[in-house]
Structure formats: C-alpha cells, structure tokens
Amino acid sequence: MDVHLYDTYTRTIRKFEALTLPKVGLYACGLTVYDYAHIGNLRTYIFEDILRRVLEFNGYAVLHVMNITDVGHLVSDADTGEDKMEKGSRRAGISAWQIAEEYTQAFREDMRKLNILEPAIWCRATDHIQEQIEFIECIEARGFTYRTSDGIYFDTSTLENYGHLARIQANGLQAGARIDMGEKRHATDFALWKFSPQDEQRQMEWDNPWGIGFPGWHIECSAMAKKYLGEFFDIHCGGEDHIMVHHTNEIAQTEACYGTRLANFWMHGYFLQTEEARMSKSSGQSLRLQSLLDQGFDPLAFRYLCLNAHYRSILHFSLEGMKSAATSLDKLRAAIYNLGEAGSVDQDFLVQFRQRINHDLNMPQALAVAWDLVRSSLAPQIKKATLLKFDKIFGLRLAEWKPVPESEIPASILSLAEQRQNARNARDWALADALRERIAVAGYEVEDTFDGPKLKRKRTGWTS
C-alpha cells in the first residue's frame, strides 16, 4: 500500500517514493538550546516521530538525523540582535556551553517521556563549524555572496527561484519595521557568517577565511544535512514557522552550491495555540511538559492529545482538552489490558488502519479505527493483538500499562469526600467542586455512581 505525504514545496499530497530503496533519509530541525522546549515544540517532534514510525511500518529503513542549534540563532530573523545562546547564558549566569548541555539533556528527557524514538544521529552546530565554513566557501565561489562590515551575506537576487517554498517574491519585498536592512542589499538577504563585534567578547567564535566570528543560523542545517544524508535526500521536516525564513534559506544555500532543493519532500507541523496565541518561548506563551506533569498529567496523555489533531492543522491547547485526552487514554489502556492475552492480528482492521496512516499521517482517523476495533465483536485476543500492532504508530506504550493497585484511602480523603457529598446534597455546587479539586490535588479521584461516590487513586500509568 503506497504512502502519500503532503509536500510543502509543491503544495500537493503526492506519492512517496524513496530515492534509494529501502533507505529513507530524514532530517528534522531540532531545538535551539537556549531554553527548555515548550509543548508547541514537542508537538512538532511528535509529528516527526509519527512520520518515522509510519515509514518504518511500511518497510523503509529510516536514517533519522536531528540537529541541535547551539550557536548562530539570533533573536531576529533579520540577522540582528544577539545570539540566543549568549542571551540565555547571561540570563542563567552560566556559560553558553553549559546552557547548551543543560537544555539539550532536558530536551532529550522530554522526548523520552513522550516515547519519541531517538534519532540515529544527533549533530550539534558547534561540532560542525568546518563543514559550515566549507559550505560557505562553495556558495562564495559560485558568486552568490557579498561582504558587509558585520558579515558574509547571501545575495538572494542572484538566485532565480529564491523563495519558492514560501511562495515569496524577493523583488517584491520591502524593508519594514520587522526588517533592519543595515548594509544588506535586499530585504531577503541573510547572513552566512557573522563577524564578532569588536566591542564585545563572545563565548562562541571561530577563525575562518573572512574573519573571527560565528555561522548564521541557516547554514548549519544545510551543511549537516549534506554531510549525513547527501546533497539531495528524501524528507526534511520542521515547524511551520520555518517555512518563510529558515527552510527557504536552507534551500537557497543548497541550490547555490549543489543545484538541488536539498530534500525531495519538505514537511511541516503546524502550531499549538493557547487562547488563540501561538506558543513560543520568545512571546512568553510557553508551557513545558514538566508543567503538565506537575499537575498530575501522564506525559503520554499529551501525546494522545496530539494524535487527535492532524499535523497540518492548528491544535488549540487547553487544560480541559488535556483532561479529556487523559481520560480517553486511560479508557483505551484499561480496555486493552482487560482483553487478556494477544492472539493474531485482524487483517481487515489492519488494512483500514494502514489506509489512514498512509494518507498523509491521518492520526485522528487512525484513532477512530482503533476505537471501532475496541467496540467490535471480534475475539478479545484478536482485538488485543491488532491494537498493539496499531500502537507501533501511536507510540502510547499500551503493552506496558498496568492498573495502579488500589491502596487504603486515608481518613483525610474520606472526610473530604463526605464533605463534598454533603455539599452536593445541599446543592452547594461551588463548594462541592472546590472539595473535588482538593481531593484531586491529593492524588485521588471521585467517581459519582448510582450507589454513591467512589474514591480511587489517580492512575497515571507511567513511571520514570
């Protein structure tokens, strides 16, 4: 069964065909490690993880490469302002190198908690300075660069197809409030190498043919992707915010040097929003995975939440949505656990499932197939085997889950539950809700039944 994926470059869903069967080269833009990842970042990495799982489900051997940006990403897309790593270092009071290591490890831990498969290759920008210098030399030799007092810039007017990914016309763009032209010739021109300011001592800088400084943000991905995957490989991924600038410039660099658009498919995950605001570290609209864990959520409940929205649609985040996802995940886990031993896989349901996942990673429809299977009349052992097969894509660790053993309910919790029931009987709903919240904070749940309220410990289904 063929896999069809949406390609941002062509703006079409088209059949995926590996360039060199059965291998697939997959490059994913990783984190700029000046701060913790927020759940908007993590939604993109879950999408990329689903993509990899779907490809492997279909028999491909995926070489997954992810970069770590630990130098060169300035606070402005217009190549102005300070390096985010230097800014993070000053904020935390430790070196930029320490900042990079701390947030890289935190990022990898978040990925582990979300059951995101480990990339085959992690590549740091600071470990590939020579490759970036050589890439810039190639671009310069072909006449696509010019020099200013603060760096070496790519002249986008010299590239006929510049901006095709984002459907922008370089000649039609004007410098505005967001773009500080400085000595740039065109609004879309971008830095390949920045010179260290003479009045500033930088922690991260290197000597090179043009003068001491540091690489621009975009050159690292072009150079590292080429090193590990070649001049033209299968799929390049990232968030939708990379389309306009970062990925557009990656393509420009590679077209200038090697005459390719770097990747056959360009795929992008859409934003996670809260209260209609895009989540980003720079805007302050940032929520970490740990924040959800601190509120008692299972990290895989966030993964389940992401599965409920197609990767090319905006996901509106709310705590109510998280609670609903956690409840649904618990129900799915319990249903599978209670099916007993696994038997053989049902091929009809497997075909339905594969059709959904192979059509541009349609996870909401794939989940619907799973719930249809749960409610079906198939034998329990067949249901279980088939659902566990589906979990190769979902990544919810369904085979590992076991119910949390019930323990004796403390007297203090029983007292709160009794007070809550009295408040309900008196129709004091505000007090009843407040008492339920106190019970929840203590790690217990109240279930109202026809026989009266029943208490149980919260089931996270996950341990570190």
N, C-alpha and C positions, 0 to 999 in steps of 0.2 A: 504494500500500500504506500503510495507516494506521500512525501511530506511537502506541504505548501506553506510558505512563510511570506510575511509582508516585508518588502524591501523598501526602505525609505528613499533610497537613491532613485528607483524607478517609480515609486509611489504605486506599486502594484503588489498583489499577492501572487507569487509565482512558484512554480515547482522548484524544490531544492534538489540540486544535483551536485554531489561532491566533486571537487576539482580533481582529486586523486583518490579514488575508491580504495579501501573503505575509510580512509582517513579524512577527518574534518579539522581544519584549523580554526579555532575560536578565540578571538581576543576581546577581553572585557576591560573597559576603563575602570580602574579601581579607585580607591579613596585618596583624596588629598589629606594627609595625616597630620593636620594641624589641630584637629579636634576629634571628638568622638563621632562615629557615624550616627545619623538620625534615622528614624524608621522610614523616611522617604527614600534615603539612600538604600536602605535594606530592601525595600520593595523592588528596586531595580535589580539587586543581586539575586533575589528570589526568582524574578522573571528569567534571568540568565541561567540560573540553576535548572529551572523547568525546561528551558531550551536544550541544555546539555542532556538532561535526562531523556527527553523525547528523542533526540538524535541517537543516543545510545540504545534506547528501547527499539529503535528501528535498525539496529545492527551497525551503526557507524562507530568508529574509534576516534573519539574526540580528544584533541590536544588543546586543553584549556589554558590560556595564558592570561594572567591578570597583573596589571602594573600597580605599583604604589607610588604616588606622586609625593616626593619628599623634598622637592625643590622646584622653583620656577613658576609656580602658580601664583600670579599676582592677584591682588584684591579686585582689580578691574579687568574685564575682558579686553579693554582697550590698551593693555600693556602699561598701565600707570599704577601708581601706588606701590606699597611694599609687598614683599613676598609673604604669603600666608604663613609659611613656616617661621619666618623671623617674627612676625606678629604674634604667633602662638607662643614662641619662645619667650618673648617679653611679657606676655600675659601670665605665663605659668612660672616664670622665674628660673627656668632650666634651659639647657642648650637646645638648639634646633634638632640636633641629632638625638637627644634624649626624648624630645617631643615626638619625633618620628617613630622611635621604637615603642614608646608607650602606647600611642594611638594605633599603631599597626597591630600590636598584640591584642588590644581591646577590640579592634575590628575583626580579627580572626576568631576571637572568642564569640563575638556576636554571630558570626557565620556558623560556628559550631553549634550554638544553641538553636539556630534556625534550621539545622540539618542541611546547610548548603554545602555541596560537595567541594572539597579542596581543589583549587586549580592545580594542574600538573606543574606549572611554572609560575612562581611569584617573581616579578622583576621590579627592582627599585630604580627610580630615575638616577639617583646618585651613584649607583653601581654601573651606569652605562653612559658616562659622560663622553668617553672616547667615541662610542658609536654615534652619539648625537653630533659631536664635532665633525666626524666624517660625513654624516648625512648633510650637514650644512655646507660643507666644502663641495659636495656634489651639486647641491642647488646653486651655489655661488658660481661654480664652473660653467653652469648652463645659462647664466645670465639672468637669474630671477631675483637677485638681491641688490640692496643698496645699503650704504652705511650712514648712520647719523651720529651725533655726539653721544647718544646713550645706547647704541646697539646696532646689530645687523638685522635688517628687516626684509621680509618677503614682499616683493612688488606684485600685488595681485592683478594689476593692469596688464602684466605680461603673460598671464595665463588665460587663454580664451574661454575656458569652461569654468572659471572660478565661480564658486557659489551654487553649483548645480544641485548639490544635496539639499540645501536650504531654499532653493529657488530664489536666490537673491541676484540682483544685477549690480555688480561692483560700481559701474559707471553712474548708476542712478542714486547711489547712497551719498548723503551729505553729512559732514561732521555736525554733530548736535551736542546737546548738553551732556549726553552719556559718553561721547567720544572726545577725548582730549587729543587733538591732532599732533601737537608738538611739532616735530620735524617730519612726521610721516607725510608721504606724498598723496596717499589716498586713505579714506576712512577705513577701508577694509584691510589695509596692510597690517602685518603683525610681526612681532619680534621673534627671530630665530635664536638670537643671543643678546643678552643684556649686559652692558658694562657695569662693573661695580661703581657706585657713586664715590667720588673722590673724598667726600666729607663724611663717609660712613664706613664703619668696619663691619663687613658681613661675615657671618659664620660659615656660610657655604659659598665658595667661589673657587674658580679653577682658571689656570692659564690656558691659552689657546692661540691660534694664529691671529686673532683680531684684538686681543686684549683681555685682561683678567675680568672675569665676570661669571655669569651663570646662564644656563639654557632657558629658552622660552618654554612655556607650558606644552605647546603642541608638538614640538619636535621629539619629545621623549617617546610618545606613543608610536609615531611613525618609525623611529629608529628601533625601538624594542620589538615592535610587531614584525618588522622586516627581519630582524635578527633571528627570531624564534619561529616565525611562520612563513617568511619569504616575502617577495615583492608583491605578490597577489595571492591572497588566501580566501578561505570560504566565508567567514562571518565575523563582523566587527559589531560589538554591542556597546550600549551606554544608555544614559538617561536622555529624555527628550531635550533637556537643556543643552546638550552637547551638539545638537544639530546645527544651530546657527553659527557657532564660532569654532569650537574645539574640533569637531569632526570635519567640518568644512575645511579647516586649515590643515588637518592631517591629510586629507585627500589632495589638497593643493601641493603640499610638500612632496608627496609621493608621485603625483603626476609630473611635477617638475623634474624629479630625479630619475624616476623609472618608467614613466609613461603609463602607470596604472592608477586605478582609483583605490588601491590598497586591498579592498575586500570586495568579494562578489555580492555579498548581501550586507546591508547596513540596517541594523535593527535597534529600536529604541523603546524603552519602557517609559510610560507616562507618569506624571506626578502623583504624589499623595498629597491631599489637601486637607486642612482642618479649618473649619469655619470659613470656607471659600478662600483661604490664603494658602499659597504654595508653601510647602515646608522646605526650609533651607536654614543652614547654620547662620549664614550672613544676615538673614532677615530677622533672626531671633525666634522664628517659628519652628523651634527644634525640639523634638521629643525622642529620647533614647529608648532603646529596647529595655534597658535596665529600669527605666521609669515604669514600664508596663509590668515587669517582674515584681517591682516593689509594691505594686497594687494587687498582687496575687495572681496575675495572669501567667499562664503557661506560654513560653515563647512560641511554641508551635501553634497556639491559637492565633497569633499574628500571621503566621504562615498560612493558616486556614483562611483567615480574613482576606489575604491577598489572592488566594485561589478563587475567591468569589467574584473577582472583577477581571476582565480581560486586560492583558498587559498594555494594550493600546487604548485604554480608557482611564480617565482620572478616577482615582479611588478616594472617596470622601471619608476621612477617618473621624471616628467619634468613640467615646468610651462605651456608649450603648452598642455600637457596632462590634466592638471588641467583646463585650459580654455575650452578644448573640453568637459570635464566632466560637467563643469558648464553650458555650452550651452545645452548639452543634457538633463540635469536635468531641466533646465528652460523650454525646449520644452515639456518634459513629464508633468511637473506641469501644464503648460498652457493647454495642450491637455486635461488633466483630469478635470481641472477647467471648461473648456468650454463645458463639457459633461452634465452639469446641475445636476439634482437630481439623486441619485443612485437607482437602481432597484434590480433585482435578479441577482445572480451570474451564469455565464455560466459554466456548469459542464464540457464540453469538454475542454475548455481552462484551467479550474482548474486542470483537470487530467494531461494535458501536463505540466503545471507548477509544480505540485507535483512530477511528474516523474523526472524533472530536479533537483529540490532541494533535493529530497530523494536519488539521486545518488551522494553521496559524496559532497553535497552542491554546485552544479554546478550553480553558480550565473550568469556567462556570458550567459549560455543557458536560464536561467530563465528570464533574462532581454530581451533576444531575443523574448521569448514568449510574454512578456508584450508589446513590440513594434509591434509584429504581431497583437496583440489584438487591439492596438490603430489604426492600419491601416485596420482593418477588417470592414465588412459591418454590424456587429451586431448593435442593437439599442443602442443609447447613454447611456441610463440608465443601460443597462446590462454591457456595457463596463466599466462604472464607478464603479459599484459595484464589478466587478471582479478585476479591477486594485487595488482598495482599499483593497481587500482581499489579493492580492499579496504583498501589502505594509506591511502586518503583518510580512513578511520576510525581505523585503528590508529595512524597518525602515527609510523611507525618509520623513515621516510626510506629505504625499501627501494630505490627507484630510484637513490639517490645512492651506495649502498655499492659498494665495490670491494675486492678482496683486497689485503692489505698485501704488497708484494713481498718475497720471501724474500731475506735477506742472508746473508753468510758467518757461520757460527756461530763465535763467539770460542772460542779454545782453552780458556779457563777454564770455559766452559759445557760443552764436550765432555768435559772432565775430570770435572766434577760428574756428568754423565750416565753416564760409565764407572764412577765410584764407586758410583752408585746401582744400576747393573746388577749389579755385584759383590755389593752388599748383598742384592739380590733373589735372586741365585744362592745366597747363604749363608742365605737365609730370615730375614735381619735386617730385618724389615718396618719397624720403628721408624726405623732409620737410612735406609732407602730413602725413607720418607715425608718425613723431615727434609730429605734431599737434593732431593727433588722440590720441596719448598717453597722451598729456596734458589734453585733454577732458576726457579721461578715469580716470585719477588721480582725476579730479574734481568731479567724480561720475556720468558721463554721457556716453552714447554710441552713436555711429554714425552708422546708417544703410544706405548703399548705395542702392537706388532703381532706377527704370526706371524714376521715377518722380523727382529724385534728392535726396540728403541726408536728412535723417530724424533723429532728435535727440530725445532721451528719457533717463530718469533716469535709472541707473543700478537697476536691480531687484535682490535683494538678497533672498527675500522670507523667511527671518529668522530674528528674533529679540531676544534679550537676555531676 
